[in-house]
Amino acid sequence: MKIINFLLVLFFYQTFVWCQNIFQATVKDQESNNPLVGANVFVESTSIGATTNADGFVEVINVPNGNHQINITYIGYKEWSINFDFPLNQNSPLEIFLQHDAEEMEAVYVLTTRSSRTIDDEPTRVEAISGEELDEKGNMKPGDIRMLLNESTGIQTQQTSATSYNSSIRIQGLDGKYTQILKDGFPLYSGFSGGLSLLQIVPLDLRQVEVIKGAASTLYGGGAIAGLVNLVSRIPEKENYYSFLLNGTSAKGLDVSGFYSKKNEKIGTTIFTSYNMGSPYDPANIGLTAIPKFERLTFNPKVYVYLNDITSFNLGFNSTLEDRIGGDLDYIQGRSDSIHTYFENNKTTRFSTLFDLTHQQSEKSRISIKNTISSYKRSAEIPNYNFSGLQLTSFSELNIRNIGERLEWVAGLNLLTDRFSQEKIDSTVKVDYHHLTLGGFVQNTWNISEKMHLETGLRLDHQDEYGLFILPRFSMLMKANQKLTFRVGGGMGYKMPTVFTEDSEKLNFRNVSPINNHNINAEESFGSNFDINYRTTLTDKLIFSINSLIFYTNIENPITLEPILGKYEFLQSSNQIISQGVETNIKLSYEHFKLFIGHTFADVKQHFEEETVKIPLVAPHRLNNVLIYEVHDKIRIGLEAYYFSQQKLNDGRTGNAYWIFGLMTERIWGNYSLFINFENFTDTRQTKFDEIYSGPISNPIFNDIYAPVDGFVINGGIKLRF
């Protein structure tokens, strides 16, 4: 009888325990079945939660009666959510399996805004390309970053040479001169180097790429009217890291890249080197190169010194040497005669030093000193004309950051020098200049509440020729709940006049007159944007998210290059360029499948007193569609489809609309992988539906390039990581 009573008591006790308001679960990795230690489990809209132990087990107690959503998060994995009615009748802990999320694994913190925040908590809208997405796009075009940027909504790479591939980047339809490209926060790719920068940056050593769209001059100074792109390098970690890539193309191109990093107690090292080669390629059989002949060597070593727990610095050296020649195929292959004489030869030499020192004054305060000195020499030669020169730039900055419980301050001073000296080899008037800009900035990030963060900033720049610029900006993040967030922001920007624009590149700078400082002022702008993010779990396996950005940028008194009496002069008129539109991104994830759909609507016009004119070479509508099947660390297959609507051309015509399709595959075995990419497998080429030049081939007059000219190209190779 005592045994029966004991069993009855035990039964009722066990029933009582399991019917209490307790949630128990074991959290594991879906693919390996290993327990996840430290996963966060919490009850929606409450402060109740717990973390998993070494066995992946968690127990959440004192859950209120009623229906509640249980959320489970873990860095590198997709969030898991489901609703339960409490009291919950559990006979055993629930077994939960989390899926890997490439976006969460890598792009956790952003650096471009100068604050140490995650993307989710950053008031300024930042897009980050990182992790497996960066890896995937790096496989498609291992020799440069054009494709990496061009496949993002709102960004377009504009080819400025039909035969040499020279390109610039356009954000939201604005000319490439309005976008600032940084490397680890240093302005290295402006001026004379702008036309070739995208072609000379190899992505293997990048940790992530961060993009801010809209006015960002307050952060880093003039030039970021349309936005900025910050290329963030890999840094040494505790574990040694090696990466090697070998890639070949059906167009007889070759890419060989290697990266090494090592960190000891006092010293860290990164070394990146790359050799890239292209062969002259003419898929249209018109006698002109769609891909030029080129050879490029890159070598970037960097040393990190950790003096103690509070002070460290790094010192780096970047070098790039390239010889690129496009034009008449017979000429390049050594079969020149009186007809086959046209060529475009670009020879470039870049050397730059980087220095960055950080001293932690206290737990809340940090001071940083940065400096870079860069030398860029380029010769751009065509028959009977050679434009060459040396650009010397330096950038120095001192900034202090203080982090409080609710306020974060960043303030600093910087000095930018930029000198260009043209080598005069004929009667051309030199376009030499020497600019000096002194700037000061302050930025505050205020955590008003858990659901509202405000970021404000102010920059004052004094330019020795164009005067003082006052640049305010603000950004606000509002979290309605864990699924819905809003961002709103705005700011002012400016761009100093420069001869190095897309229009000048197309002319190879021939007959381009220097800037007349007495008649031309800097271009100034105001921009704003409104951003909506919504993410939800439709089922236990289907995740849906949508992001929509409404943007507006107004550039006052723009500078344009106009033909006058056989020459080209920069003129400034009292009109406006207005870029406005909407970017929308949709993502659906179901188990190992991910579908990305992006649409960009860009309305970019120049507004005169009596008429409004569309800006050429802007596709009003673009579609980005990507379907990926991915098993983490095993296989990746991606199918891409990109649509470009009709574009107005500079000669008044309208270019054809077109689609581009691509297929990417990668098979991974531990430390190495094999990849193959079928880019543009439908062979969409401008030469199929439009002419790229007129006149004789010995002296071609090139039309606007608004569609691919290289067509279907296969590339594939091997990547090692250990």
C-alpha angles and dihedrals in degrees: 000000000000090000091052091049090048092051091048091051090047091049094049091044092051091047090049092051096049092046093054118104093272130131118202127183145155114225119207142169108264095221103038098028088224119144117256113228118210099016112159117237117185142160114247116253093008137086091237116117149113141200131243120258130224090289093050090251123141135178122196113193137190095033108171120245117269138047114327135173116234114208126194121192132179128170110260094021136090116259115258120212136172138156125242134183112233134246082058119206103216122170092185138001114287114248111225127187121201125208125224116255114200093198093056094043097065116009097066103125130033123212104184095081090055092238128107098236138128118248090251092057098040114107091204112076107246127176116205127198106197147126117024093352090059090044092051095049090044089059092054095055109010094170101061144000101248095106092040090062101029093062093060120095114259093018126100130175110220116209110219099182125050094203107029099041093232107169143177133199124250123195116198091348098301124133116272093248088071094062122082119211118202135184111211089336094311120120100230104142111062139103117016092004094056096093094056104029097097090051095050102049113093113202102211095095095047121111094190143335118231123199128192114188119205133024109349102153090115089068101049109001135255124358102049099099094126094030143276139263119211117196108207116204127216115260128207116272131194091267118064112248130203127181128179130178131189117184135173131185136209086239088065096258126146132200124186117176135168135184129187131181132178133172128196129175094277106012135049128183138193124183124184125181132169140180117197126182134179132187125216106270129188111175093168094055092227094129096252128103118253087183115031129222109259146155123199133181123193126186122176118170122176134185124204118200120195104197093179141322093296106033130056139148139186131210123197141178124205124194133176128177121183140168113192126177128175135163132078109027094214092051093050092047092053099260098113122152137154091299104035099062108115120114142150113211121186119183116183137182121186127183124170138165125213128200127178125172125184126189121185104214093183140338089283104031132067134173125203134190121195135182138170131178117193135188118193121180121182137173117197108189132180127166110304094357137076126182111190138153149141125258117199117188136171132187126191128178139179117191137170125203127195123186122198132173093274105002130063120188130193121180132166154148127234139183124206124189123185124180127175123189118187121210103233110215100156139014093294115131109247120247094207120154141171118202130184122187125184116193141180128191142180128192131185129192114195123193096210090177139331088278102040129055125175126198121190131176143177130195130187116196125182114198116194094227105027103037135224126348124193112199121184124179139175138188130184130194119201122186112201089181138320091291103043129051135166133203129191126179147155143176149158130257143179140202125202115227113267137177090216103090137130090262092053091048091054089056093045083237090286113155091357110146122219122259114277101223093193095061102032131067131188118280114248131196148184123210138178138178141187121207131193124191125186126175129172143158108243093185134353088276106027118079122185129191134171131187127187127186123192110197138187130179127176119193114194122214098356121204117234134183111239132182112244123173095332095317136084121239133183111240132184124208135181098258138101140243110212123191116188136156149103134278118199127187124186125187128187122185123190117171104296096353127090126183121195121190120180130178128187123193111187124179106187118173141158111231118211126178095265106018145028121223129194116239109244125245097028118125105215090206129036129173124200114191122176128171115189132186110195136171106190113256092354117066140354127189122176132185116194134191123182126185127198119190125216116299131205112241129214093249092058096258125118120240122226123263114242147177129227121200128193139178124203128185133179130178116199128202110179107283099008139047140188120220137184128184128196101200118193092352091177087062096233107186134166088225088066095061106015142027119255096198144015133205127039120334089238090064108017123187106213125220124214114290107224101150135041118288099185096062124187112011128169120206130177142158150134131287125198125197125176 
